[in-house]
Amino acid sequence: MKRTSTLLLQILMVLIGITALALLLWEPHLEGVNANAKFFEVYLDSFILLVYAGSIPFFVGLHKAFQLFGYIRHNTLLSQAAVNAVRTIKYSAFATAGAIVAADVYIRIAARSSNDDPAGAIALGIMATLASLVVGTMAAKFEAALSEKVKNK
């Protein structure tokens, strides 16, 4: 890949991270349950805490993707560091999928105690879970191919 395209992809990773962090901090204030809560009371909600804990693997995977594009830009893709970065991306994607499933279960249980309809939130969770599983599966395939190339190097 050209240096400019990998640099552009690294900039895109940073923009995705900033956008995700901004949404994580801004959106809870709009939620129906927390709409009238004080600033710090919002962050004591157990669901919000679950979302924040589940976002940690997402940001770790994003950081490792940023590093991987750096390895590509510096022509060091065929290295053990790149294999380790792809492995971390794989584990982060699967952990993110698990956190999303846990959040969907939480939403389903919370909807039983109130008369809310969780279908939309669960559908979004299923789509995000599938996206995370696709990223994890592709990273696993790429890790296997890359580690084979590094061993034969």
C-alpha atoms as a printed R data frame, in Angstrom:
    type eleno elety resid chain resno       x       y      z
1   ATOM     1    CA   MET     A     1   0.000   0.000  0.000
2   ATOM     2    CA   LYS     A     2   1.064   3.541 -0.541
3   ATOM     3    CA   ARG     A     3   2.216   5.559  2.426
4   ATOM     4    CA   THR     A     4  -0.533   8.145  1.916
5   ATOM     5    CA   SER     A     5  -3.330   5.582  1.914
6   ATOM     6    CA   THR     A     6  -2.103   3.947  5.123
7   ATOM     7    CA   LEU     A     7  -1.710   7.370  6.707
8   ATOM     8    CA   LEU     A     8  -5.265   8.159  5.647
9   ATOM     9    CA   LEU     A     9  -6.451   4.903  7.227
10  ATOM    10    CA   GLN     A    10  -4.631   5.795 10.444
11  ATOM    11    CA   ILE     A    11  -6.356   9.182 10.458
12  ATOM    12    CA   LEU     A    12  -9.649   7.376  9.913
13  ATOM    13    CA   MET     A    13  -8.935   5.156 12.947
14  ATOM    14    CA   VAL     A    14  -8.346   8.266 15.060
15  ATOM    15    CA   LEU     A    15 -11.571   9.864 13.803
16  ATOM    16    CA   ILE     A    16 -13.545   6.690 14.553
17  ATOM    17    CA   GLY     A    17 -12.104   6.634 18.062
18  ATOM    18    CA   ILE     A    18 -12.879  10.298 18.730
19  ATOM    19    CA   THR     A    19 -16.417   9.893 17.376
20  ATOM    20    CA   ALA     A    20 -17.064   6.775 19.456
21  ATOM    21    CA   LEU     A    21 -15.739   8.448 22.602
22  ATOM    22    CA   ALA     A    22 -17.825  11.568 21.976
23  ATOM    23    CA   LEU     A    23 -20.958   9.450 21.508
24  ATOM    24    CA   LEU     A    24 -20.209   7.467 24.668
25  ATOM    25    CA   LEU     A    25 -19.967  10.674 26.673
26  ATOM    26    CA   TRP     A    26 -22.795  12.615 25.026
27  ATOM    27    CA   GLU     A    27 -25.576  10.081 24.336
28  ATOM    28    CA   PRO     A    28 -26.386   9.036 27.937
29  ATOM    29    CA   HIS     A    29 -27.676  12.536 28.641
30  ATOM    30    CA   LEU     A    30 -30.327  12.110 25.946
31  ATOM    31    CA   GLU     A    31 -31.619   8.758 27.164
32  ATOM    32    CA   GLY     A    32 -35.156   8.736 28.550
33  ATOM    33    CA   VAL     A    33 -34.211   7.354 31.970
34  ATOM    34    CA   ASN     A    34 -31.334   9.789 32.449
35  ATOM    35    CA   ALA     A    35 -32.775  12.817 30.679
36  ATOM    36    CA   ASN     A    36 -33.435  14.685 33.931
37  ATOM    37    CA   ALA     A    37 -30.466  13.323 35.895
38  ATOM    38    CA   LYS     A    38 -27.594  15.503 37.017
39  ATOM    39    CA   PHE     A    39 -24.324  15.317 35.093
40  ATOM    40    CA   PHE     A    40 -22.537  12.665 37.165
41  ATOM    41    CA   GLU     A    41 -25.691  10.734 38.132
42  ATOM    42    CA   VAL     A    42 -25.969   9.584 34.525
43  ATOM    43    CA   TYR     A    43 -22.737   7.635 34.814
44  ATOM    44    CA   LEU     A    44 -23.929   5.644 37.837
45  ATOM    45    CA   ASP     A    45 -26.496   3.780 35.741
46  ATOM    46    CA   SER     A    46 -25.565   0.085 35.600
47  ATOM    47    CA   PHE     A    47 -26.286  -0.178 31.873
48  ATOM    48    CA   ILE     A    48 -24.061   2.810 31.099
49  ATOM    49    CA   LEU     A    49 -21.283   1.240 33.168
50  ATOM    50    CA   LEU     A    50 -21.737  -2.017 31.234
51  ATOM    51    CA   VAL     A    51 -21.469  -0.127 27.939
52  ATOM    52    CA   TYR     A    52 -18.318   1.671 29.100
53  ATOM    53    CA   ALA     A    53 -16.704  -1.585 30.248
54  ATOM    54    CA   GLY     A    54 -17.683  -3.219 26.963
55  ATOM    55    CA   SER     A    55 -16.178  -0.372 24.952
56  ATOM    56    CA   ILE     A    56 -12.677  -1.007 26.320
57  ATOM    57    CA   PRO     A    57 -11.965  -3.933 23.940
58  ATOM    58    CA   PHE     A    58 -13.293  -1.837 21.045
59  ATOM    59    CA   PHE     A    59 -10.782   0.923 21.762
60  ATOM    60    CA   VAL     A    60  -7.960  -1.597 22.271
61  ATOM    61    CA   GLY     A    61  -8.749  -3.138 18.875
62  ATOM    62    CA   LEU     A    62  -8.899   0.309 17.302
63  ATOM    63    CA   HIS     A    63  -5.482   1.156 18.749
64  ATOM    64    CA   LYS     A    64  -4.017  -2.092 17.441
65  ATOM    65    CA   ALA     A    65  -5.510  -1.430 13.994
66  ATOM    66    CA   PHE     A    66  -3.814   1.975 14.087
67  ATOM    67    CA   GLN     A    67  -0.527   0.233 14.918
68  ATOM    68    CA   LEU     A    68  -1.056  -2.336 12.173
69  ATOM    69    CA   PHE     A    69  -1.468   0.384  9.560
70  ATOM    70    CA   GLY     A    70   1.763   1.866 10.888
71  ATOM    71    CA   TYR     A    71   3.509  -1.472 10.331
72  ATOM    72    CA   ILE     A    72   2.145  -1.549  6.798
73  ATOM    73    CA   ARG     A    73   3.270   2.023  6.176
74  ATOM    74    CA   HIS     A    74   6.807   1.243  7.353
75  ATOM    75    CA   ASN     A    75   6.947  -2.029  5.356
76  ATOM    76    CA   THR     A    76   7.237  -4.193  8.496
77  ATOM    77    CA   LEU     A    77   4.022  -6.149  8.057
78  ATOM    78    CA   LEU     A    78   5.881  -9.457  8.002
79  ATOM    79    CA   SER     A    79   6.940  -9.232 11.640
80  ATOM    80    CA   GLN     A    80   5.895 -10.854 14.886
81  ATOM    81    CA   ALA     A    81   4.702  -7.462 16.171
82  ATOM    82    CA   ALA     A    82   2.199  -7.283 13.296
83  ATOM    83    CA   VAL     A    83   1.001 -10.833 14.038
84  ATOM    84    CA   ASN     A    84   0.539  -9.885 17.690
85  ATOM    85    CA   ALA     A    85  -1.422  -6.776 16.686
86  ATOM    86    CA   VAL     A    86  -3.753  -8.818 14.472
87  ATOM    87    CA   ARG     A    87  -4.196 -11.377 17.273
88  ATOM    88    CA   THR     A    88  -5.145  -8.583 19.674
89  ATOM    89    CA   ILE     A    89  -7.619  -7.213 17.121
90  ATOM    90    CA   LYS     A    90  -9.167 -10.681 16.888
91  ATOM    91    CA   TYR     A    91  -9.544 -11.032 20.651
92  ATOM    92    CA   SER     A    92 -10.838  -7.466 20.957
93  ATOM    93    CA   ALA     A    93 -13.479  -8.065 18.301
94  ATOM    94    CA   PHE     A    94 -14.710 -11.229 20.011
95  ATOM    95    CA   ALA     A    95 -14.699  -9.508 23.420
96  ATOM    96    CA   THR     A    96 -16.669  -6.599 21.957
97  ATOM    97    CA   ALA     A    97 -19.204  -9.057 20.532
98  ATOM    98    CA   GLY     A    98 -19.515 -10.683 23.962
99  ATOM    99    CA   ALA     A    99 -20.048  -7.317 25.627
100 ATOM   100    CA   ILE     A   100 -22.760  -6.435 23.114
101 ATOM   101    CA   VAL     A   101 -24.509  -9.754 23.759
102 ATOM   102    CA   ALA     A   102 -24.310  -9.056 27.511
103 ATOM   103    CA   ALA     A   103 -25.838  -5.618 26.938
104 ATOM   104    CA   ASP     A   104 -28.640  -7.176 24.861
105 ATOM   105    CA   VAL     A   105 -29.361  -9.656 27.644
106 ATOM   106    CA   TYR     A   106 -29.407  -6.789 30.141
107 ATOM   107    CA   ILE     A   107 -31.831  -4.842 27.941
108 ATOM   108    CA   ARG     A   108 -34.087  -7.889 27.592
109 ATOM   109    CA   ILE     A   109 -34.147  -8.490 31.356
110 ATOM   110    CA   ALA     A   110 -34.722  -4.799 32.110
111 ATOM   111    CA   ALA     A   111 -37.579  -4.684 29.579
112 ATOM   112    CA   ARG     A   112 -39.398  -7.469 31.404
113 ATOM   113    CA   SER     A   113 -39.596  -5.470 34.615
114 ATOM   114    CA   SER     A   114 -40.943  -2.445 32.744
115 ATOM   115    CA   ASN     A   115 -43.304  -2.472 29.814
116 ATOM   116    CA   ASP     A   116 -40.724  -1.327 27.265
117 ATOM   117    CA   ASP     A   117 -40.315  -2.824 23.821
118 ATOM   118    CA   PRO     A   118 -36.625  -3.756 23.421
119 ATOM   119    CA   ALA     A   119 -36.887  -4.968 19.813
120 ATOM   120    CA   GLY     A   120 -35.095  -2.018 18.221
121 ATOM   121    CA   ALA     A   121 -32.219  -1.978 20.684
122 ATOM   122    CA   ILE     A   122 -31.778  -5.732 20.456
123 ATOM   123    CA   ALA     A   123 -31.846  -5.605 16.638
124 ATOM   124    CA   LEU     A   124 -29.081  -2.986 16.686
125 ATOM   125    CA   GLY     A   125 -27.168  -5.152 19.137
126 ATOM   126    CA   ILE     A   126 -27.490  -8.178 16.880
127 ATOM   127    CA   MET     A   127 -26.173  -6.200 13.902
128 ATOM   128    CA   ALA     A   128 -23.246  -4.838 15.939
129 ATOM   129    CA   THR     A   129 -22.510  -8.343 17.255
130 ATOM   130    CA   LEU     A   130 -22.469  -9.750 13.734
131 ATOM   131    CA   ALA     A   131 -20.156  -6.946 12.598
132 ATOM   132    CA   SER     A   132 -17.785  -7.667 15.495
133 ATOM   133    CA   LEU     A   133 -17.846 -11.382 14.724
134 ATOM   134    CA   VAL     A   134 -17.036 -10.702 11.067
135 ATOM   135    CA   VAL     A   135 -14.094  -8.495 12.078
136 ATOM   136    CA   GLY     A   136 -12.886 -11.167 14.532
137 ATOM   137    CA   THR     A   137 -13.185 -13.953 11.966
138 ATOM   138    CA   MET     A   138 -11.374 -11.950  9.291
139 ATOM   139    CA   ALA     A   139  -8.651 -11.064 11.790
140 ATOM   140    CA   ALA     A   140  -8.280 -14.755 12.677
141 ATOM   141    CA   LYS     A   141  -7.882 -15.677  9.010
142 ATOM   142    CA   PHE     A   142  -5.435 -12.830  8.446
143 ATOM   143    CA   GLU     A   143  -3.507 -13.807 11.583
144 ATOM   144    CA   ALA     A   144  -3.138 -17.392 10.372
145 ATOM   145    CA   ALA     A   145  -1.921 -16.313  6.938
146 ATOM   146    CA   LEU     A   146   0.381 -13.658  8.341
147 ATOM   147    CA   SER     A   147   1.929 -15.932 10.961
148 ATOM   148    CA   GLU     A   148   2.564 -18.546  8.257
149 ATOM   149    CA   LYS     A   149   4.337 -15.926  6.141
150 ATOM   150    CA   VAL     A   150   6.398 -14.763  9.137
151 ATOM   151    CA   LYS     A   151   7.447 -18.352  9.937
152 ATOM   152    CA   ASN     A   152   8.495 -19.009  6.339
153 ATOM   153    CA   LYS     A   153  10.362 -15.708  6.066
